[in-house]
């Protein structure tokens, strides 16, 4: 994924040095992106930083934000080293340029959304894997062919089997017998 910072700088260079329609198109795209992130041309060129805040709801979101910081800034950057957070307010504070803030905000939103989709799918898969692993199916024979005619998604089946194989092998022992 191309960094927003790099993309905006390339568009600016192309708008300044491009020929004819190429320069005009680059200028139009640059203006569009600048409006999207509430920035100006000066913001691209200057390196003035200001204190930014990133709110998170849980430990997973905090981890995603920190990993995006590391991906964009690196662990040795002054911005990353100077970052702080308030656990009770669930907020991270970091000094960023406008360009860095635009890029990081965009990436955080993208990865939070993707994580939540993956988490939802995984929770569904893990339930099916658990039922399969411990063989807790309906004990009544099913004469309905509709269930057996259901289309099987091979990728989903492989995920479920993989999760099932990774689960602990335990057996339920009945406490009361019918003797």
C-alpha positions as CSV (number, residue, x, y, z in Angstrom):
1,X,0.0,0.0,0.0
2,X,1.5,3.3,-1.1
3,X,1.9,5.8,1.7
4,X,-0.4,8.9,1.5
5,X,2.7,11.0,2.2
6,X,4.5,9.6,-0.8
7,X,1.5,9.8,-3.0
8,X,0.8,13.5,-2.3
9,X,4.4,14.4,-2.9
10,X,4.5,12.5,-6.2
11,X,1.3,14.2,-7.3
12,X,2.8,17.6,-6.4
13,X,5.9,16.8,-8.4
14,X,3.9,15.6,-11.4
15,X,1.6,18.6,-11.2
16,X,4.7,20.9,-11.3
17,X,6.8,19.0,-13.9
18,X,4.2,17.0,-15.9
19,X,3.2,17.8,-19.5
20,X,-0.2,19.0,-20.5
21,X,-3.1,16.7,-19.5
22,X,-0.8,14.7,-17.2
23,X,0.0,17.8,-15.1
24,X,-3.6,18.9,-15.1
25,X,-4.8,15.5,-14.0
26,X,-2.2,15.3,-11.2
27,X,-3.2,18.8,-10.0
28,X,-6.9,17.8,-9.9
29,X,-6.1,14.6,-7.9
30,X,-3.8,16.5,-5.6
31,X,-6.5,19.1,-4.8
32,X,-9.0,16.3,-4.3
33,X,-6.7,14.5,-1.8
34,X,-5.9,17.8,0.0
35,X,-9.6,18.5,0.5
36,X,-10.2,15.0,1.7
37,X,-7.6,15.4,4.4
38,X,-8.2,19.1,5.1
39,X,-4.7,20.1,4.1
40,X,-3.0,22.7,1.9
41,X,0.1,22.7,-0.3
42,X,2.1,24.2,2.5
43,X,1.3,21.2,4.7
44,X,3.0,18.9,2.2
45,X,6.2,20.9,2.2
46,X,6.6,21.9,5.9
47,X,7.5,19.6,8.7
48,X,5.7,21.4,11.6
49,X,4.3,19.0,14.1
50,X,1.4,19.3,16.4
51,X,0.0,17.1,19.2
52,X,-2.5,14.6,17.8
53,X,-4.9,12.3,19.6
54,X,-6.0,8.8,18.7
55,X,-8.9,7.3,20.6
56,X,-9.3,3.6,21.1
57,X,-12.1,1.4,22.6
58,X,-10.1,-1.7,23.6
59,X,-6.7,-3.3,23.8
60,X,-6.9,-4.6,20.2
61,X,-7.6,-1.1,18.7
62,X,-4.7,0.3,20.8
63,X,-2.4,-2.4,19.4
64,X,-3.5,-1.6,15.9
65,X,-2.8,2.1,16.3
66,X,0.6,1.4,17.8
67,X,1.5,-1.0,15.0
68,X,0.5,1.6,12.4
69,X,2.7,4.1,14.2
70,X,5.6,1.6,13.9
71,X,4.8,0.9,10.3
72,X,4.8,4.5,9.2
73,X,7.3,6.2,11.7
74,X,9.5,3.3,12.9
75,X,10.4,2.6,16.5
76,X,13.4,4.9,16.5
77,X,11.6,8.0,15.4
78,X,11.3,11.0,17.8
79,X,7.6,11.1,17.3
80,X,7.2,7.4,18.4
81,X,9.5,7.7,21.3
82,X,7.7,10.8,22.5
83,X,4.2,9.3,22.2
84,X,2.2,8.9,25.4
85,X,-1.2,7.5,26.3
86,X,-3.8,7.8,29.0
87,X,-5.3,4.4,29.8
88,X,-8.3,5.8,31.6
89,X,-9.2,8.1,28.7
90,X,-8.2,5.4,26.2
91,X,-6.3,8.0,24.2
92,X,-2.8,8.0,22.6
93,X,-1.0,11.4,22.1
94,X,1.7,11.8,19.5
95,X,3.4,14.7,17.7
96,X,2.8,14.4,13.9
97,X,2.9,16.6,10.8
98,X,-0.3,17.1,9.0
99,X,0.8,14.7,6.3
100,X,1.8,12.0,8.8
101,X,-1.5,12.5,10.6
102,X,-3.5,12.1,7.4
103,X,-1.7,8.9,6.5
104,X,-1.8,7.3,9.9
105,X,-5.5,8.2,10.4
106,X,-6.4,6.7,7.1
107,X,-4.4,3.5,7.8
108,X,-5.8,3.2,11.3
109,X,-9.4,3.4,10.0
110,X,-8.7,0.8,7.3
111,X,-7.0,-1.7,9.6
112,X,-9.6,-1.3,12.4
113,X,-12.3,-2.1,10.0
114,X,-10.5,-5.0,8.5
115,X,-9.7,-6.4,12.0
116,X,-13.3,-6.2,13.0
117,X,-14.4,-8.1,9.8
118,X,-11.7,-10.8,10.4
119,X,-12.7,-11.0,14.1
120,X,-16.4,-11.5,13.3
121,X,-15.6,-14.2,10.7
122,X,-13.1,-15.9,13.1
123,X,-15.7,-16.0,16.0
124,X,-18.2,-17.7,13.7
125,X,-15.6,-20.2,12.5
126,X,-14.3,-21.0,16.0
127,X,-17.9,-21.8,17.2
128,X,-18.3,-24.3,14.3
129,X,-14.8,-25.7,15.0
130,X,-15.7,-26.2,18.7
131,X,-18.9,-28.0,17.9
132,X,-17.1,-30.2,15.4
133,X,-14.1,-30.9,17.7
134,X,-16.3,-32.0,20.6
135,X,-18.9,-33.7,18.4
136,X,-21.9,-31.9,19.9
137,X,-24.4,-32.3,17.1
138,X,-28.2,-32.9,17.0
139,X,-28.8,-36.5,18.2
140,X,-32.0,-36.7,16.3
141,X,-31.7,-38.1,12.7
142,X,-32.5,-35.5,10.2
143,X,-34.6,-36.6,7.2
144,X,-34.4,-33.1,5.7
145,X,-32.2,-33.2,2.6
146,X,-32.0,-29.4,2.7
147,X,-29.1,-29.4,5.2
148,X,-27.1,-32.0,3.3
149,X,-27.6,-30.1,0.0
150,X,-26.0,-26.9,1.4
151,X,-23.1,-25.6,-0.7
152,X,-19.8,-26.1,1.1
153,X,-17.2,-23.3,0.9
154,X,-13.9,-25.1,0.8
155,X,-11.9,-22.1,2.2
156,X,-14.3,-21.8,5.1
157,X,-14.1,-25.6,5.7
158,X,-10.3,-25.5,5.7
159,X,-10.3,-22.6,8.3
160,X,-12.7,-24.5,10.5
161,X,-10.8,-27.8,10.3
162,X,-7.6,-25.9,11.0
163,X,-9.1,-24.3,14.1
164,X,-10.6,-27.5,15.2
165,X,-7.3,-29.4,15.0
166,X,-5.6,-26.8,17.1
167,X,-8.1,-27.2,20.0
168,X,-7.5,-29.3,23.1
169,X,-8.7,-32.9,22.9
170,X,-11.0,-33.4,25.8
171,X,-13.9,-35.8,26.4
172,X,-17.1,-35.1,28.4
173,X,-17.8,-37.9,30.9
174,X,-21.4,-38.3,32.1
175,X,-21.7,-37.9,35.8
176,X,-24.9,-40.0,36.0
177,X,-25.5,-43.3,34.2
178,X,-28.7,-45.2,33.3
179,X,-27.7,-48.5,35.1
